[in-house]
Amino acid sequence: MTRWVSLGRVGLVTAAALLLSGCVPTPAPPPRTSTQQPSTDQIAQAALTTGHFSLPAGATVTAADVETGIDRLYRVSLDVPAGEVDAMLAAADFTALKPGAATMDPLPGAPTPNPPTTSSGQDRISSDQGGVWYRVVEVDRADPTVARVRLWIFTT
């Protein structure tokens, strides 16, 4: 009997140590119902919504991806009619752009910026859940009719 009491105490002490150390077994995530990854348009829409941006009429998504983990990073490349860029940024309450390219990792598949015609800026916004999202915008106006807009929207 004493032997079983001792084993019970050891088990209780071990469980308490695991709980206090944060090493509690967690349930497995629910099984995925689909192996399909979100489409480029779905990723872009999630990024635009998160960053409080609206896609202007005539704009097209040229590339988009998302990295998830502890933090989340959206990268989106858009072709926007040149006359719509400033209105898009103003509607999102984005800060003013300054000459020069952004110093962010490029988005695979997106065209590279043309430095003499590129401007960029960054700011941060509060999320609906009380966190902070950082926004970096780069605009390349080399083409007088279509601006290349690159967005990075992320948490840290």
Secondary structure, 3 states (H helix, E strand, C coil): CHHHHHHHHHHHHHHHHHHHHCCCCCCCCCCCCCCCCCCHHHHHHHHHHHCCCCCCCCCEEEEEEEEECCCEEEEEEEEEEHHHHHHHHHHCCCCCCEECCCCCCCCCCCCCCCHHHEEEEEEEEECCCCCEEEEEEEEECCCCCEEEEEEEEECC
